[in-house]
Amino acid sequence: MPVLVASPVTQQLAAKLRLRAAELSALLQQHAGAAVLATDNPPDVLDFKDVAAGDRQAIIDEAALASATAELQRIVAALRRLGDGSYGECQDCGEPIDERRLFALPATPFCTACQAIHERPAMPRR
């Protein structure tokens, strides 16, 4: 494993990644605790509106948790790249990722050009 000499920019980005990882971990732990409490105290009477509202909120919560989990995974991968010295290099083309992009999206594994390719919808087969 190469010894990485951390620049002030890299140190700043690492701190930003660690802070966001802590926030996401706390959010996920809080939700896990809240889910246990919700199942321990079910309401006495429910009507259809309550059930529908609960279902809608469960769908929203599930999407938010999936998003938080995916972001945390990207952050863990970025911290791993920081450790092995490959942080800031595009995982597809190997070119350096623009510093402005890293400040905006510190966990990004791709340069702007490669990210555009990943976001391009697949062409349907005929």
C-alpha positions as CSV (number, residue, x, y, z in Angstrom):
1,M,0.0,0.0,0.0
2,P,1.5,3.4,-1.0
3,V,2.1,6.0,1.6
4,L,-0.2,8.8,0.8
5,V,1.0,12.3,1.6
6,A,-2.2,14.1,2.3
7,S,-2.5,17.6,0.8
8,P,-4.6,20.2,2.6
9,V,-7.3,19.7,-0.1
10,T,-7.3,15.9,0.4
11,Q,-7.4,16.3,4.2
12,Q,-10.4,18.7,3.9
13,L,-12.2,16.3,1.6
14,A,-11.5,13.4,3.9
15,A,-12.9,15.4,6.9
16,K,-16.0,16.2,4.8
17,L,-16.5,12.5,3.9
18,R,-16.0,11.3,7.5
19,L,-18.5,13.9,8.8
20,R,-21.1,12.9,6.2
21,A,-20.5,9.2,7.0
22,A,-21.2,9.9,10.7
23,E,-24.4,11.8,9.9
24,L,-25.7,9.0,7.7
25,S,-24.7,6.3,10.3
26,A,-26.6,8.3,13.0
27,L,-29.6,8.6,10.7
28,L,-29.7,4.9,9.9
29,Q,-29.3,4.0,13.6
30,Q,-32.0,6.4,14.6
31,H,-34.4,5.0,12.1
32,A,-33.6,1.4,13.2
33,G,-34.4,2.4,16.8
34,A,-37.6,4.2,15.8
35,A,-38.8,1.2,13.8
36,V,-38.4,-1.0,16.9
37,L,-40.4,1.5,19.0
38,A,-43.2,1.8,16.3
39,T,-43.7,-2.0,16.4
40,D,-43.8,-2.1,20.2
41,N,-46.7,0.4,20.4
42,P,-49.3,-0.1,17.7
43,P,-52.3,2.3,17.8
44,D,-55.6,1.0,19.3
45,V,-57.8,2.0,16.4
46,L,-57.0,2.5,12.7
47,D,-59.1,3.8,9.9
48,F,-58.4,3.6,6.2
49,K,-56.8,7.1,6.1
50,D,-54.4,6.2,8.9
51,V,-53.4,3.0,7.1
52,A,-53.0,4.8,3.7
53,A,-50.9,7.6,5.4
54,G,-48.8,5.0,7.2
55,D,-48.2,3.1,4.0
56,R,-47.2,6.3,2.1
57,Q,-44.8,7.3,4.9
58,A,-43.3,3.8,4.9
59,I,-42.6,4.1,1.2
60,I,-41.0,7.5,1.6
61,D,-38.9,6.3,4.6
62,E,-37.8,3.2,2.7
63,A,-36.7,5.3,-0.3
64,A,-34.8,7.7,2.0
65,L,-33.1,4.9,3.8
66,A,-32.1,3.2,0.6
67,S,-30.6,6.5,-0.6
68,A,-28.8,7.1,2.7
69,T,-27.4,3.5,2.6
70,A,-26.2,3.9,-1.0
71,E,-24.6,7.3,-0.2
72,L,-22.9,5.7,2.9
73,Q,-21.5,2.9,0.7
74,R,-20.1,5.5,-1.8
75,I,-18.5,7.3,1.1
76,V,-16.9,4.1,2.5
77,A,-15.5,3.4,-1.0
78,A,-14.1,6.9,-1.3
79,L,-12.4,6.6,2.1
80,R,-11.0,3.3,1.0
81,R,-9.6,5.0,-2.1
82,L,-8.1,7.8,0.1
83,G,-6.3,5.0,2.0
84,D,-4.9,3.3,-1.0
85,G,-3.9,6.5,-2.8
86,S,-6.4,6.2,-5.7
87,Y,-8.8,8.9,-4.5
88,G,-9.4,11.7,-7.0
89,E,-8.8,9.4,-10.0
90,C,-11.7,8.4,-12.2
91,Q,-12.5,4.7,-11.6
92,D,-13.3,4.3,-15.4
93,C,-10.7,6.2,-17.3
94,G,-8.0,6.8,-14.7
95,E,-7.9,10.6,-15.3
96,P,-7.9,13.0,-12.4
97,I,-11.3,14.2,-11.2
98,D,-11.7,17.9,-11.2
99,E,-11.1,19.4,-7.8
100,R,-14.4,21.4,-8.0
101,R,-16.3,18.2,-8.7
102,L,-14.7,16.5,-5.6
103,F,-15.7,19.4,-3.4
104,A,-19.2,19.2,-4.7
105,L,-19.4,15.4,-4.6
106,P,-16.5,14.1,-2.5
107,A,-17.5,10.5,-2.8
108,T,-17.8,10.5,-6.6
109,P,-15.8,7.7,-8.3
110,F,-16.0,9.2,-11.8
111,C,-14.9,12.3,-13.7
112,T,-17.7,14.3,-15.4
113,A,-17.3,12.7,-18.8
114,C,-17.5,9.1,-17.4
115,Q,-20.4,10.1,-15.1
116,A,-22.3,11.3,-18.1
117,I,-21.8,7.9,-19.8
118,H,-23.1,6.1,-16.7
119,E,-26.2,8.3,-16.6
120,R,-26.9,7.9,-20.3
121,P,-30.0,5.7,-20.7
122,A,-29.3,2.3,-22.4
123,M,-30.5,2.2,-25.9
124,P,-33.3,-0.2,-26.5
125,R,-32.7,-3.2,-28.7
126,R,-34.7,-3.6,-31.8
